[in-house]
Amino acid sequence: MQFFRYKADRLPTALITLLFFLDLVVYFTVENTWLVFGWMLLGIGPKACICAWNHHHQHVATFKQTFLNRLLEIVYAAHTGITTNAWVLHHNLGHHLHYLDQTKDESGWKRKDGSTMGTCEYTFVIALTGYLRAFRVGKKHPRFQKGFLQMGVIIVALLAVLLWHNWINALLIFVLPMVAGYVITCWHTYYHHAGLDTDDPLHASNNIMHKWYNILTGNLGYHTAHHMKQGLHWSLLPEYHRTIEEKIPEELFHKPCFPFTLLPAT
């Protein structure tokens, strides 16, 4: 019996799940708060990358079985603060449909007067309103809204149990990284489209061709290709990108942010 839709998901899913189990081991066994704090700091970078994999999963589900996908989404939520179908509603059925129209875009980078938000302003606005916007989109998509609400309750209940059992460890290992992952996700999306005021999808996204950036984020740098075919699995984006690369303006290719710049580009 096959579980994965794509073989390429096996390794990242295994590593992401392993980190979740290591979090649980630290939560249940380590009593020294400073050691737990150190573990939290070590995990911030990897969990920021995991935000991209959560995004990919909610575009193209990792498993063929719904139950396994729901279990994986608990793992993803614990790492990133983004729960089941939150991406589907806010991002797939919202942003992807409206990113060329800043009056509708759920991740809109324009102010009401038409000027471009700054990075911090955008991050604050999107983080503050993200779940509310997802809920509003969900009113038009009750099938996804149901999973969004049901799994949201389950994830909050599980988190409440962890806080009740050991609030310090739960705060450091789960709550703060979840908040950080969510905010980092909002911050990072600013650089995908901000300032690109166009109705041409080939001119509407910034791209990053840095080797290790794309290894660690599952080809998130192929962003024009992703928006042209949002249902395409992350492993297939480079191949599709090659078919449209010459049509993308040169100025829409950028270097990654720190610390990816410390890693080999090719």
Buried (B, 14 or more C-beta within 10 A) or exposed (E): EEEBBEEBBEEBBEEBBEBBEEBBEBBEEBEEEEEBBBBBEEBEEBBBBBBBBBBBBBBBBBBEBEEBBBEBBBBBBBBBBBBBBBBBBBBBBBBBBBBBEBEEBBBBBBBEEEEBBEEEEBBBBBBEBBBEBBBBBBEEBEEBBEBBBEBBEBBEEBBEEBBEEBEEBBBBBBBBBBEBBBBBBBBBBBBBBBEBBEEEEBBBBBBBBBBBBBBBBBBBBBBBBBBBEBEBBBBBBBEBBEEBBEEBEEEBBEEBEEEBEEEEEE
